[in-house]
Amino acid sequence: MRPHRGVVEEEDAATLKLGAEFQDAHCLFISEVKILLDASQRPNTSEVYQKSLNYVTQFNRFTNPDVVREVRTAMNEEPINTTLTGFELAQLANLCCEEAEEAKALIPSLANRIDDETLQSFLNQTLDLKKFQN
């Protein structure tokens, strides 16, 4: 809970109540963060940088930068981009679920926002990209 102008605002990712500071935020998925950290021009040996790099290296789902761009392109296509929020799309890319049912179980906000067929089509597209990234 966070106080906001005298009102306590309940934050809950399951219902997409992420807080005011995330209202207009652009969400990156882990593979995009990995690309940004790898592209860092200055040597950074801080503990936070190293831990962040280790984390994104471990949980990076898409290792080829061209595939990462393709996944982002898929996220920007109709109807997925008008149906889901950037936060939900980033979660889908990070989790790489195989089935719509699994995605909806892990990301509760999807339940009433997108039909299984549309979601499954997007998941299949990202899984195909993941398969052929090497």
Salt bridges, closest charged atoms under 4 A:
GLU11 OE2 - ARG2 NE 3.71
GLU21 OE2 - ARG2 NH1 3.22
GLU32 OE1 - ARG72 NH2 2.61
ASP38 OD2 - LYS34 NZ 2.67
GLU47 OE2 - LYS51 NZ 3.04
ASP66 OD1 - ARG69 NH2 2.33
GLU88 OE2 - ARG113 NE 3.07
ASP116 OD1 - LYS104 NZ 2.65
ASP128 OD1 - LYS131 NZ 3.89
